[in-house]
Amino acid sequence: MSTIIRHAGSKILSGAVEANGMVYVAGTVADRLPATVRAQTEEILAKIDALLAAAGSSKSKIVSAQIWVADIRLRDEMNEAWLAWVDPHNLPARACVQAALANPQMLVEIAVTAVK
C-alpha cells in the first residue's frame, strides 16, 4: 500500500500531496492583491518552492507545470518571473492558457508536479 502525505491543508484542498514518489502541488495563487502579474508570479513561485521543500523535492525536479493567466497578453510578463526562477537545465513540460480565475484581481495561477 502506498503512503500518501498531504501538506498545507485548508478547508477545500491540500497545498501539496506526496504519492508514489511524486509531489503534486495544487493550483497556487498570490495572497497579496492587487499586484502586477510579475509580482504575483514571484509570490506564487516562492510558495511552490516552500511546498516542494516541505515534500522533499525542488524546482529542478518539476516534470510538469500548468499555468493559467487571466489575460494571455500577460504571458510575457509572467514568463519574465518564470524564467528568472525555473532551473534552465531541468525545464518541465508546460502549458500556459488564458482562464477566468476565482478573483478578478488574480492574474495568474500555477500548479506543478515534481519527482520527490
C-alpha positions as CSV (number, residue, x, y, z in Angstrom):
1,M,0.0,0.0,0.0
2,S,1.3,3.4,-0.9
3,T,1.7,6.2,1.7
4,I,0.0,9.5,0.9
5,I,1.2,12.6,2.7
6,R,-0.7,15.9,2.5
7,H,0.9,19.3,3.1
8,A,-0.6,22.7,3.8
9,G,-4.2,21.6,4.1
10,S,-7.1,24.0,4.0
11,K,-10.9,23.6,4.2
12,I,-11.1,22.6,0.5
13,L,-7.6,21.2,-0.6
14,S,-4.1,20.3,0.2
15,G,-1.4,22.6,-1.0
16,A,0.7,19.6,-2.0
17,V,0.3,15.8,-1.9
18,E,3.1,13.2,-1.9
19,A,2.2,9.8,-3.5
20,N,4.2,7.1,-5.3
21,G,7.4,9.2,-5.4
22,M,5.7,12.2,-6.9
23,V,4.7,15.6,-5.4
24,Y,1.5,17.2,-6.7
25,V,1.3,21.0,-6.0
26,A,-2.2,22.4,-6.2
27,G,-3.1,25.4,-8.3
28,T,-1.3,28.2,-6.3
29,V,-2.3,31.9,-6.4
30,A,-0.9,35.1,-4.8
31,D,-2.2,36.4,-1.5
32,R,-1.0,40.0,-1.9
33,L,-3.6,41.6,-4.2
34,P,-3.8,43.7,-6.2
35,A,-0.3,43.3,-7.7
36,T,1.3,43.1,-11.2
37,V,1.4,39.7,-12.9
38,R,5.2,39.6,-12.3
39,A,4.8,40.2,-8.6
40,Q,2.0,37.6,-8.3
41,T,4.1,35.1,-10.2
42,E,7.1,35.7,-8.0
43,E,5.0,35.2,-4.9
44,I,3.4,32.0,-6.3
45,L,6.8,30.6,-7.2
46,A,8.1,31.2,-3.7
47,K,5.1,29.4,-2.3
48,I,5.8,26.5,-4.7
49,D,9.4,26.4,-3.6
50,A,8.2,26.1,0.0
51,L,5.7,23.4,-0.7
52,L,8.2,21.4,-2.7
53,A,10.8,21.7,0.0
54,A,8.3,20.5,2.6
55,A,7.7,17.4,0.5
56,G,11.4,16.8,0.0
57,S,11.6,18.0,-3.6
58,S,12.7,21.1,-5.5
59,K,12.1,23.1,-8.7
60,S,14.8,21.1,-10.5
61,K,12.6,18.0,-10.1
62,I,9.5,19.5,-11.6
63,V,8.3,17.4,-14.6
64,S,5.1,19.3,-15.5
65,A,3.6,22.8,-15.0
66,Q,0.2,24.2,-15.7
67,I,-0.2,28.0,-15.8
68,W,-3.4,29.9,-16.1
69,V,-3.3,33.7,-16.8
70,A,-6.3,35.9,-16.7
71,D,-5.3,37.5,-20.0
72,I,-3.0,35.8,-22.4
73,R,-1.4,39.2,-23.1
74,L,0.1,38.9,-19.6
75,R,2.1,35.8,-20.6
76,D,5.3,37.6,-21.5
77,E,5.5,39.5,-18.1
78,M,4.7,36.2,-16.3
79,N,7.4,34.5,-18.3
80,E,10.0,37.0,-17.1
81,A,9.4,35.9,-13.5
82,W,9.2,32.2,-14.6
83,L,12.5,32.3,-16.4
84,A,14.2,34.0,-13.5
85,W,13.0,31.2,-11.3
86,V,13.0,27.9,-13.2
87,D,16.0,25.7,-13.4
88,P,17.2,26.2,-17.0
89,H,18.9,22.8,-17.1
90,N,15.7,21.0,-16.0
91,L,12.8,22.6,-17.8
92,P,9.5,20.9,-17.2
93,A,6.8,20.2,-19.7
94,R,4.4,23.2,-19.5
95,A,1.1,24.5,-20.6
96,C,0.0,28.2,-20.3
97,V,-3.6,29.1,-21.1
98,Q,-5.9,32.0,-20.6
99,A,-8.7,31.4,-18.0
100,A,-11.1,33.2,-15.8
101,L,-9.6,32.9,-12.2
102,A,-11.6,32.9,-9.0
103,N,-10.9,36.5,-8.1
104,P,-10.7,39.3,-10.7
105,Q,-7.6,40.6,-9.1
106,M,-5.8,37.3,-9.5
107,L,-3.8,37.4,-12.7
108,V,-2.0,34.0,-12.6
109,E,-2.4,30.5,-11.1
110,I,0.3,27.8,-11.3
111,A,0.2,24.1,-10.5
112,V,3.2,21.7,-10.8
113,T,4.1,18.1,-10.5
114,A,7.5,17.0,-9.4
115,V,9.5,13.9,-8.6
116,K,10.2,13.5,-4.9
